[in-house]
Structure formats: structure tokens, C-alpha cells
Amino acid sequence: MATDAVLIVTSVGSADDADLIANAMVFERLAACVQIFPVTSVYRWGGKVERAGELMVHIKTTTARVPAVEKRLIALHGYDLPEFIVLPIIAGSAAYLDWLEEGTRPD
């Protein structure tokens, strides 16, 4: 089953930032669902290898909403260079994908 659904991945440094982004995305119908879970990130920044506890944020939305999600995420995000990765959802249950699409449909 082909789908128009995508999963947008970002990470944030605090629960407050994660909640702000999640609530805005769902309230503004940019996402049907946002999941938040803890991760440990190891990355290179400023010429040094860093290690930090972060929160991974998965934003479930549609392809049509990607530009608006990106714009809103950048406005809300606390990082200088926010992660913004879009992954296609290539299949899923019809009922769930219908729910996802309806949840992102503007009022």
C-alpha cells in the first residue's frame, strides 16, 4: 500500500523543548502524533567529539505538511543546527494511515 505519510526525526536537549515542539505540532495539525524518548548522542561539534543526553522526537505527518513542519520546528528549536530528517513511511495499516492523514488536515 503506497502512502503519503512520513516520519520526521529531530532531537532536543530538554523535556521542555520536546514538549513545546510536540504540543505545537499536534495542536497546529502539523502532525498527527509526536513521540518523545531519551537517547544518548555521540557527535562531532566544534572540532570535538561530544556526548550528550537528548530526547529524540518523532513527528508523524504527511509529505504535504513537511515544509510547514520544518519552518515551525526551526522557529521553536533551541539548537543552532536542528536535526531535520524526513523518512518515508512506505506501508502501514490503512486505518492508521487514514487517522494520520486526518490528524494533519487543516481545520
C-alpha positions in Angstrom: 0.0 0.0 0.0 1.5 3.3 -1.0 1.3 6.1 1.5 1.8 9.9 1.7 2.9 9.5 5.4 6.4 10.5 6.6 8.3 10.4 9.9 10.4 13.5 10.7 13.2 12.9 13.2 14.8 15.6 15.4 16.5 15.7 18.8 16.3 18.3 21.5 18.2 18.9 24.7 15.4 19.2 27.2 12.0 17.8 28.1 10.6 21.4 27.9 11.8 21.8 24.3 10.4 18.4 23.4 7.0 19.2 24.9 6.9 22.6 23.2 7.6 21.1 19.8 5.2 18.1 20.3 2.3 20.2 21.6 2.7 22.8 18.8 2.9 20.2 16.1 -0.2 18.4 17.2 -2.2 21.4 18.2 -1.5 23.2 14.9 -2.3 20.0 13.0 1.1 19.8 11.5 1.5 16.3 12.9 -1.0 13.6 13.9 1.3 12.2 16.6 4.7 13.1 18.2 6.7 10.6 20.2 9.5 11.6 22.6 12.1 9.2 24.1 15.5 9.5 25.7 18.7 8.8 23.8 22.4 9.3 24.2 24.1 11.1 21.2 27.7 11.0 20.3 28.7 13.6 17.7 31.4 15.9 16.5 30.7 19.6 17.2 33.2 22.5 17.1 36.1 20.1 16.4 35.4 18.0 19.4 33.7 14.7 20.0 30.7 15.3 22.3 28.4 13.0 24.2 25.0 14.2 25.5 21.7 13.0 26.8 19.0 14.2 24.5 15.4 13.5 23.6 14.6 12.0 20.2 11.4 13.4 18.7 9.5 11.5 16.0 6.9 13.6 14.2 4.3 11.7 12.2 2.9 13.7 9.4 2.3 13.8 5.6 4.5 14.8 2.7 2.4 17.9 2.1 3.0 19.2 5.7 6.8 18.8 5.6 7.6 22.4 4.6 5.3 23.8 7.3 6.7 21.4 9.9 10.3 22.3 9.0 9.5 26.1 9.3 7.8 25.7 12.6 10.4 23.3 14.0 13.2 25.7 13.2 11.3 28.5 14.9 10.7 26.5 18.1 14.0 24.6 18.3 16.8 25.6 20.7 19.7 24.3 18.7 21.8 26.3 16.3 21.6 23.5 13.8 18.5 21.4 14.4 18.3 17.9 13.1 15.6 17.6 10.4 15.4 14.3 8.7 12.4 13.1 6.7 11.8 9.4 6.3 9.1 7.9 4.1 6.6 5.6 5.7 6.3 3.1 2.8 3.5 1.0 4.3 1.2 0.7 7.2 -2.3 -0.3 8.2 -5.0 1.6 6.2 -6.9 2.6 9.3 -3.7 4.1 11.0 -2.6 5.9 7.8 -6.1 7.3 7.4 -6.0 8.5 11.0 -2.6 10.1 10.4 -3.8 11.9 7.3 -6.9 13.2 9.0 -4.9 14.4 12.0 -2.8 16.6 9.8 -5.7 18.0 7.7 -6.2 21.7 8.4 -9.4 22.6 10.1 
